[in-house]
């Protein structure tokens, strides 16, 4: 497959209205949860991105039959009979590990390749394992393959997570729904995507309460009482925040629709701190700016704190602000690679362990750059849109993992860009 790159001709004004796709970080787990339904679960508003294709491959390998029509997937898991997630798929996408909980719930056992790390960090799963072990799961590792068994079945327990891990919360949730008795997950992740998963599990007959809070209670039900359902994925708050950054960069006005503004309270607060005006209604957010960008400090934290998945995008705002901003990355050990690429475009950034000190500059210059992860890639395209001259963004397969038709959407917002095949 020839590699492609995105060529951006700046500077542009980024404004208009864009409807965001369904949330990648919800849809992937909703698809995994369909294993529990033992029939055909229909999920709407699934984004057309490569990570979804990988999850489809994982489920198909397990024996599921998937038919899709636009953004709607019908996933028939009746015939799911295998419980092995192969390395070549897990290594492509860490989120494949999200099938672990549902496979254990359905079969009482599972085999999954241990996910490797990625550009932004080690991406361990120790909290997934500790949490599931508390429910009676036993793990062995055989040549990189995780082997899960439940000799005495799944037993509900009161478990405290050391850190509100999104993935660990989700895997525990999907196992606990059929565990005997009550499970309480303390220090649970509170992301909107967790709430979406809890809602779908309840539609399937599970008994989950407290989704979106730090304490989630699950009353176990028999596996055969769970049934397929029809569910619509929530809008993608990170895609929305990415486009809002574009509007903030050049003044907008830019409106995003299809997402609950409550999912982006901290990002909206920071946009206002950067000197933007932000207006919201029940399912849209509009950003505009007339004065200079103001320097603003940011700490990335678990939801409802500032999302790490918007860190690169907001670093771009800081790079053009009238002063010095400090961004602290608390979730991943190596998520400042975007800074190195932005410095090649003229940004003035100093990295001190998990702090980035950003001294605003008056403008950026177009340059050849490389996407290191999907959020950095998306931010580099925005940087090219506001820079003087042409920017060539390489390794855009990262962007395709999480943004549906990113070039098409930005074109509609006034950006002069195209995808071309690398010579
Ligand atoms: C989810 O990853 C998202 N991915 C990430 O989005 C997001 O950045 C992250 O949550 C935090 O919000 C999906 O949902 C597919 P974590 P996840 O478990 O579940 C460490 C994007 O750009 N950790 O909350 O992997 C871990 O290494 C992606 O869309 C352990 O040490 O996040 C990380 O440093 C990037 N042990 C931190 O905790 C564990 O057992 C947060 O991880 C689990 C996690």
Boltz pocket constraint, residues with backbone or C-beta under 6 A from the ligand:
constraints:
  - pocket:
      binder: B
      contacts: [[A, 24], [A, 25], [A, 26], [A, 28], [A, 95], [A, 121], [A, 122], [A, 123], [A, 124], [A, 125], [A, 126], [A, 127], [A, 128], [A, 129], [A, 163], [A, 164], [A, 165], [A, 166], [A, 167], [A, 168], [A, 308], [A, 309], [A, 331], [A, 332], [A, 333], [A, 374], [A, 375], [A, 402]]
      max_distance: 6.0
